[in-house]
Amino acid sequence: MKFHCPVAFDSLSLRLRILVALTCMLLPVFLVQAYHQRDILDDLRRNILLFQAKDITFGRDSAAIRSLPAAFGEDILYYTLYSPEGKLLWYAPHGGRPRRLKPMLLDEGQRYGGWFSHFAGEEISVPVRLTDGNILMVSKRDVLERVALDRLLGSRSLRGASLTIGLGVLVVLFMAVLLRWTMRPVNRAAALTRRIVPDDPGRGVPVDGLPPELRGLAEAANDALRRLGLAYEREKRFVSDAAHQLRTPLTVLGLLLEEGRRGGKPDWVGIRREFRHMERMVFQLGRLAKSDRAALTARSGAVSPADLSRAVREAAVSLLPLFEKEGRTLEADIADGLRCACDAGDMRELVGNLLENALLHGKGATRLRAGRQGGRIIVDVTDEGDGVPEELREDMFRRFRKRDPNSDGSGLGLAIARQIARNAGGNLAFVSSPVCVIRLDLPEIPDRSPQLREALP
């Protein structure tokens, strides 16, 4: 059976939840205190009777118990005699029955130090050890004493309960004020967070003054806002770049179609050329957007190691027919076991872009070398063409930047390649040299598979 609570605790504020929890913690304390205070009545009755019993049995043995008084004041006394082993020896006839032996009350530690009192009821009984070792149970119906003690303790309990409840209310009010003071930085952070807009995601949630338990949450939220801000900036830049770069081919295509409509002879060669240019541009814009998204994945550490040696070889093999068709030479020197935290398909595309640039814009033989240097992976693509001037090297990696404005390229190949390299924790740059050398520098992940194979039985 499912219990449905009329109060939706999930909708309560954190402050109210803590107050409810503290109240629930204080309530058992008050109940236990009330129980023990009510227990004092029986303890007082028992100790009064114990003093009276010791007084009337002082210096007496079992032979003298028949001369004990039958009453103490207005209260009737009943006697029951037991041996040290607990065997019933005698009981007063006017009591009608023997009273049960309670040997645990002979021990002062149990009589005074116990957590819970032995319930007495209307008749109170205590044991007294006589001079001959026997145990005499003295019982009494203390009606008048019980009424007087009950009134006294009742008034004291009422006063104590009033003080306790008042103190509890003060504690709850104090905790409410303390929680309000504690939640003040949280409320301030929430107010500032509401002011964050898409154009300014870098403001973040202020962490100064936040409790350590909430600071981690605020820092995680700031990190998420930062990544969302980067994604938003990339999205804006992508849309702006796409609109700018597609405007020209669309304009040219529109003019060609209009001239064809007017003259009756469309320039199909030019139209196909513009369509191919637009198709290549759209493909590379999509690839650029994919590499931008991959940058966020790389920052989260969600990239698995890949076999870079194999990816470089596959890129070289795929471009080799184009080099042979152009009468160019492609030489490759690729070390085995190169591994990095990257996507193998991205690395094939990166190396393919570099080789294609060398084929389209370079001269002579092209050399592809991949190896290790100082704990890092170095991939160099070299051709015999002129090197890029130092002042233009970084500019060549800007989006839509072409060294030859009249070339058919989109100017996105090197930008995509560098973004892929940075997603893998490395970089792509031109190297100072008389010939054209572009270098891919990546951190290496050691290949532990041989050691693992040796460790297997």
N, C-alpha and C positions, 0 to 999 in steps of 0.2 A: 504494500500500500504506500503510495507516494504522499508525503506530507506537503500541503500547500500553505505556506506562511502568508498571512495577509499583508505583511510588510515586505516590500521589495528591497532586500538588503543590498543588492547590487547597485541600486540607485542612490544609496547613501554616500555622503561625502566622506573623505578620508578622516576629517576632523571628528565627524559624528561617529564613525566606526570606532575610532580610538576611545572616545568617551563611553560608548556602549561597552567596549571590552573592559575598560577600567571599572565601570560600574559592576559588571558581572564578576570581576575579581574581588571587589570590596564586599559584595553581598554575602558570600560564604563566611567572610571574617565576622560580619555582624551576627550572622546566624549562630556560628560556633560560640561567640561571646555570650549571646543570649542563653544558649543551652547551658553553658558552664555556670552562668550566674543563677539560673534556676536550680542547678545542682547544689548550690551552696546551702539551700534550705535543709536538705537531707543531711549534709555534712554537719551543720550546726546542731540539728536534733541529735544526731548520733554522738557527737562529742559532749553535749550536755548530759546525756544519759550515761556516757562512759565515766564522766567525773562523779556522777551520783552513785554509779555501781561500785566504783573503786572506794568510795567513801563508806558505803554500807557493808562492804565485804573486807574491809581492811583487817588483816591479821586473822582471818577466819579460814577454817578448812571445811571439808565436806560434811563433817559431823555437826557443824554449827549452822548449816544453811536453813534448817527448819525454823530457826529463830529469827530469820531475816524479816524485815517489815514487809507487809503485804501491799503497802502503798507509799508513795513519796509525794507528800502534799495531797493534791486531789487526784493524782494519777495512780492507777492500780499497777503493781509490778507483778510479773510472772517469771518463774525461775525454772530452768532446765539444766540438769547436771550431766556432763559427759566425762568419760575417761580421756586421758591424753591421746589414746588411740582412736577416739571418736565414737566409743560405744555409749549408748544411752544408759545412764545409771538411775536417774530419778527426775521427776518433774512435779511442779506444784499442782495439787488437785484442782484448785480454783481456776487454773488456766484452761482446763478442759482438754488440753493436748500438749505434747512436747513441742518446743520451738526448735527449728532447724539450727544445727551447728554452723557457725560461720568462722572457721579458724583463720581465714585470710585477714580478718580485722584485728587479730592479735599482733600482726606485723605493722609497725608504725609507718614503714615505707609504703606499704600498700594502702594503709588507711588514709595517709595524707598526700602521698606522692602520685597516686594514680591519675590517669587522664580522665577516667569516667567514674562517677560515684555509683555505689550499689543502691539501687532504688529501694526505698524503705517502705513506702505505702503508709497506711494509717497507723501501723504499729512499728515501733522502732526496736531493734535488738542489737546488743553488743556482747562480746565474750569477755570474761574476766578470769584470769588464772588464779586459783586458790593456792594456799600455802602447801597443800599436799600434792599439787601438780594437776589436779582435775580442773576442768573448764566449766564455768558456770555461765550459761546464757541468761542475761537479764533483759527482759522485754517490758515495754511500757506503751500504753496508748496515751500519747501526749496531745490530747485534743486542744487544750488551752494554749500550750506552748506553740503548737503548730500554727494555730490561728494568729497568734501574736507575731511569730517570726514571719509568717507569710505576708502580713500587712507591712511589716518593716521592710522586708526585702522587696515587696511589690512597689512601695514608694521609691526605694533606692533604685530599683530596676527601671522604673519609669523615668526617673531623673537621669540615670545613666544612658538610657535609650535616647532621650531627647538630646543629650550632649553628643552622643555618638552620631545621631542623624544630622545634627547641626554641623558637626565636624566633617561628616561625609559630604554634605552639600558644599561646604567651603572647599574641600579637596577637589570636588568635581568642577566648581567654578574656577579654582586656581588652574586646574588642568586645561579648562577651556581657554583661559587667557594665555596659558603657556603654548597651547597648540596654535592659537591665533598668531602668536609671535613667531612660532616655528614655521607656520605656513606662509608668513609674509613674503619671504624671498620667492617661494613657489608662485604665489599670486602675482608678484611683480614680474617674474619670468613669463608667466602666462599672458599678462597684459602686453609685454613687449613682443611676444611671439605672434600675437594677433596682428601686429603692425607689419609683419614680414610680408612683402609682396613679391611676385615673380621677378620683377626687375631688380630686386635687391635681396636675394636669398642669402647673401653673405653675412647679414647682420647676426643671425643665429640667436640661440637662447643664452642669456647671460648666466654664467655659472658661479659668479662671485656671490657669496653668502648662502649658497645652497647647501643643505646637509650632505654629507658624504654619500648617504644612501641614494640621494636623488641626483648627485652630480654626474654619476656614470650615465644615467638616463639622458640628462641634458647634453652631455658630450656626444652620446650616440645620435641624438636628434640633430645636433649641429653637424655631425659628419654626414648624416643623411641629407640634410639641407645643402651642404656643400656639394655633394655629388649630384643632387637634383639641380643645383645652380649651374654646375658644369654641363650637365646634359641640356639644360635650357639654353645656355649660351651656344653650345654646339648646334642645337636645333635652329636657333635664330640665324647663326652664321651659315648653316647649310641651306636654309630657305633663301637667304639673301644671295648666296653664291649661285644657287641653281637658277634663280630668277634672272640674275645678271648674265650668266653664261649662256642661258638658253634664249635670251632675247635676240641676240645677233643671228644665230642660225634660223630661228623662227621668222625673223624679218626677211632674211635672204630667201627663205623658202616661200614666203608669201609673195615676194616680188617675182620670183620665177614662175609661180603658178599664175599670177596676174598677167604677166607678159605672155604666157602660153595661152591664156584665155583670150587675150586681145588679138594675138597674132595667129592663133590657131595651130601653132607648132610649139608645144611645150619642150623645154630643154630637159629631157629626161636624164641626161647624164649629170647635169648640175643638180637636178632634184634628188637623184639617187645619192650623189655626193653629200648633199646637205643632210639627207636622211641618215646616212651612215655616220656622219659626224655627230648628229643628235643622238643616235643610238649609242655610240661610244661614250658620249658625254653623260647620258642618263645612266649607263652601266657604271661608269666610274664615280658618279655622284652617289649612287647606291652603295658602291664599295667603300667610299669615303665615310658614309654614314655608318656602315657596319664597323669600320675600324674605330670610329669615335665611340660607338657603344661598347666595343671590346676593351677600350681604355678603362671604362668603369669596372668591367669584369676583372681586368688585370689588377686593379687597385684592391679589390676584395679578396685576392689570393685564390680565385677559383679557376686557375689555369693549370692543366696537367703537363708534365714534361713530355717532350716530343723528340724524335730522332732527327736531328738537324742534318746529319750526314746524308741520310736517305732523301730528305726533302730537297737538298741542294742538288743531288745527283738527278732526281726526277725533273727538276727545273731545267738543268743543262740538257738532258736528253730531249725534252719537249721542244727546246729552242734550236737544237742542232740542225734539223732539216732547213730551217730558215737561214741559218748561217751558210749552209752548203749551197742553198739556192742563190744567195748573194755572192758566192765565191769568197766568203770570209772564213777564217780559221777560228775555232773555239777550242781552247785547251783548258783542261780541268785537272786540278790537284786537290783532292778532298780527303781529309783525314777521317778515319773510322771512329765511331763511338762518340760523336759530338751530340750532346744533349742540352736542351735549354727549356725553360718554362715558356712555351709558346704553342700556337696552333700550327700543326704541320702544313695544312693547306695555306695558311697565311704566309708561312715562310717560303713555300713554293712560289706563291704569287710575288712576294718581295724579290726573290732572286730572279724570277722571270722578268719582272719590270726592269731590274738593273741590266740584265742581258739584252733585253729589247732596246733599252736606251743606247747601249753600246753598239747594237746593230744599226739603229736608225741614225744616230748622231755621231758615232765614233768612226775610226778608221783602222785598217789593218787587222792584225790578229787580236783576238780577245782572250784574255786569260782569267780563269776563275780559280781562286785558291781559297780553301777553307781549312783552318787549323787552329792550334792552341797557342796562346801567347800570354804568359803571366797569369795563368788561371782563368783566362777569358777566351771566348771564341772570336776569331777574326776571320771575316769573309771579305776578300778583296775582289773587285771586278775591274780589270785594267784593259784599256785599248790603247792604240797608238795615236789617237787624236790629241789635239791640244788640251791641256788641263784648263780647268775653270779658274778664272782670275779670283784672287783671294776675296776681293770686295763683292763678288757676285755669288760666292759659294752658299751662304745662308739664304740668299734671295731665291736661289733655284728651288728651294724646298717650300716656298710659299705656294698656296693654292692658285691654280690657273696661271702660274708663271712659266713662260716658255722662253728658252734662250733665243730661238728663232721664231719670231711672231708669225711667219708665213708657213710654219710646219703644220701638218695635219693633226698633231697631238692636242690633247685637251689641257695639258699643263697640270694634271693631277697625279701622274704616275709617281713622281718622287715624293709628293706630299703623302700619298697613301703608303708608300714604302717606309718613310720615316715614322709615320704613326704606328705601323705594324711593329717596327723595331722598338719603339718606346713602350708599346704595350707589353713587349717581352722583357722589359727592364734594360734595354740597350739603347743604341743610337746609330744613326746613319749620317755620314758626312763625307765630303770630298777631302782628299789627302793632298798635301802640297807635293807636287811632282811635275816634271816636264811633260809627262803624258797624263791622260785622264785616269785617275784612280778614285773609286768610290768605295768606302769601307763600312762594313757592318760590324759593330762591336756588341757582343752579347755576353752576359754572365753564363758560365757553364755550370751544369748540374752533373756531378760525377755519376758515371754509369756503374751502379753496384751490382748489376746482374751477374758478372762473372764470380764475384765473391759469394753471392747468394747461391749460385749453382755449386760452387765448391763446398759450401756448408751443408748442402743437402746430402742425405745418406744415399 
